[in-house]
Amino acid sequence: MQFTYQSYGKLLEQLRDHGYQTADYESWRQKERCVILRHDVDNDIQKAVEMAVFEREQGVASTYFVLLTSNFYNAFSGETCEALQKIMNCGHQIGLHFDEVRYPSLAGDMEGIGKKIAEEAELLGRAAGCRVNTVSMHRPSKEILEADLQIPGVINSYGKIFFKDFKYVSDSRRRWREPVEEIVASERYERLHVLTHAFWYNRQELDLHDSVFRYVNGGNRQRYDWLEDNITDLEAIMPSGEIL
């Protein structure tokens, strides 16, 4: 499976052809054979918007898990809040992507981590202007995966139900750990939980290096645009032609 919108669209079509109905973390029990589509937004919120628009065109709804503690985007910035609204306007839900590494003093303290998750979910809800009641873990430790965390008011996508009882497949690091298309075609599982990262998908196929290369070097253009909004006549100070 290539990492293109066309290939992802074929996967969605395959899911429909094999009787899978898209569901979320609350409605899945109402479906006889269901698939929960999920996206972790690790670094590029605009790529998430692109994927959200594409999924709307395909007639499916997903949950987009957003970091509150990212070094790549600010959940409370005007640009990100606008992006979150666009995602929701496409019929998708916003969930919390939680990074336990942000709280080293809570290592091993599952109760404390649970409280932080609840706090971050409430804050993200303010930024997005919606109720945030689902969480996915960012780079989860073995300990937190095995804990089956139960957080009041927040559904844990890595809880036993969704991580063990469902068939879970992921494209982490731009590599499917298992052949997702074969799994769908087999119809062996009544419930699927599919994690994709919008960051890796493009109109044309890019390999791992080129995907990262484009993002890293495109950051200079983005920084220039941000400065241009805050510094009068930036072009006279540094011509845009000097952007590497």
N, C-alpha and C positions, 0 to 999 in steps of 0.2 A: 504494500500500500504506500503510494507516494504521499508526501506532505503538501498536497495542494487542495484547494477548495473543491475542485472537481472530484478528486478521490474521496474526500470526506463526504461529499454529496452522494457518491455511489454507496458509501457505507450506510448512510441514512436510508437510502432507497432499499438496500439489502435488508436492513432491520425491518422496514415496513413489509417487504415481500415475505419475510419469515414470521410475520404475525406479532412483532414487538410494537407495543404502544409506548410512546414517551410519557414519563411520569416524573414527579418530583419527590422530595423526601417525605412528603405528607400524603400524597395521593396514590402512591404505588400499590397499596392494598386493594384499590378499586379496579386494578387491571389484572386480567388473567395471565397475560404474558407481557412483561414490561421491561423498559430500559430507562435508567436514569442517566442523562447526559450531564456531564460536569466539566467545567473549565477552571483550572487554577491560573490566576493572573499574577504571574511571578514578577514581571518587569515592564510590560508594555500595555498600558490600558487602551491605547488606540487600536492595537491589533485585536483586542477583545471586542471592541466596537465593530470592527470589520467582520469578525466571526458571528457576532450577534445579528448583524444585518443579513449575512448569508443564511444563517439558520432560520430567520424569519421567512426568507424567500423559500426555504425548503419546508416550511410548515411545522417546525419543531421548536420546542422550548427547552431551555437548559438552565442550570444554575451557575453563575459566575462568582467564583470565590476570590475576594479582593483583600489584599494585605493592608492593614492599618499602619504597619511599621516598616514599610518598604523604603529602601534608599533610591528607588527608581521613580516613584510617583507619590504624590501627596494626596491622600484620600479627601482632604478638605480643600484642595485648590479648586478654583473655578473651573479649570480645564477638566480635572478628574470628575468633579460633581456633574458636569455637563455630559461627560462620557457615561457615567453611571445611569443618568437619566435616559440617555439614548438606548442603552442596553435594556433597561426596564420597558421603555416604549416599544421595544421589539417583542415584548411578551415574556422576557426572561426574569429570573429571580437573582437577587444579590445575596451572597453568603460571605462569611468571614473566612479568610485564609489566615490561619494563626501560626506564628513563628515562635516556638517555645525557646529558641536560642536567644530571643530578645530578653528573656528573664532568667539569667543563669542562677540567680539566688533561689529559684524555685525548682531546680533540678531534683526530680524524684518526689516532689510535693504535688501529688495529683489534685488534692483539694485546692491548693493555691493556684495551680494552673487553670482549674475549672473556673475559679472566680475571675481570673484575668480574661479568660475567653468570654465570659458573660459581660464583663466590662467593655471589652473591645467590640463585641457585637452591638452593644447599646450605642457606643460612639459611632461605629460605622453606619448604623441606622440613621443617626442624625445627619451624617454627611450625605448619605444617599437619599434621605427623605422617605425611608420605608422601614418596615419591620425586618430585622435580620435575625433569623432563628435557625440558621444552619452554620456549621463550621467544618472546614477541612484543614488538615495539618500541613504545614510547610516543612519539608525535610524532616518528617517525624522520626523520633528515636524509637528503638525497639520497645522501650519501656512504655512510651505513651501509646503505641499501637496495641500493646497487650493489655493496657489498663481498661479498655472498654469504657472510657470516660462517660459518665452520665452528668450532664450539665442542665440544671433547671432552666427550662425555656429555650434551650438550644439543642438542636439535633446534631449528633456527632456523625459525620459521614464516614469516619473510620471506626465507628462502633461495630460490634459483632454482626449486627443485621446486614449492614451495607458492605462490610469488608470481608465477611466470611459466608453469610447465608446467600448473598448475591454472588454471581460470578463477576469478579472485579478485574478489569483490564485497563492498562495505562500506556501512554506514549511518552513517558518521562525520558528526558534527555534525548528526545527525538528518536526513540526506538521503542517499538512495541515489544513488551516482554513475552507476549504470546501472540499467535496469529489471529488477530481479532476477526478477520473475515471468515476464517474457517470455523471459529467458535460460533459466530452468528449462523452460518450455514448449517451447522450440525444440529441446531435446535435442541441441544442437549440441556440447556439451562432455561428455566422459565423466567429468571430475573437476572438482568445484566446491569452492571454499574460501570460506565465507560468514562474514563478521565482522559481528556485531551488538553493540550496547551496551545491556545490560539497563536502564540508567539511563533510556532514552527510552520504555520500554514501560509502559503502564498499562491498567487495565480499560477506561477511557474515553479517547478521543483528546484529547491536549493538544498545543497548538502549541509551537514552540520557546521562546517567551517564557514561557508558563505552566509549562512543564516546569522551566525554570531558576528561575522565581519561587517555585514551590512548594518546591523543594529549598533555596534560600537562606533563605527565611523559616521553613521547618521546622527549620532549624538552631538557632534560639533554644530551641525546645521540647526538642531533644535535649541542648543544653548544660545546661538546667535539670535534666533528668533525671539527667545525670551528676553535677551538683553535689549533688543530693538524696541520692545514694549516698555522698557524702563529707562533707556538712555537716549536723549534727544540727539538726532543726527548721528547715529552709530556708524553709518556708512562713511562719514568724514573721518571718524576715528580709526576704524578698521574696515576697509572695503570687503563686502561679502565675497568677492573673488578670492580672498586670501583664506577662506575656509578650506581646510584640508579634508 
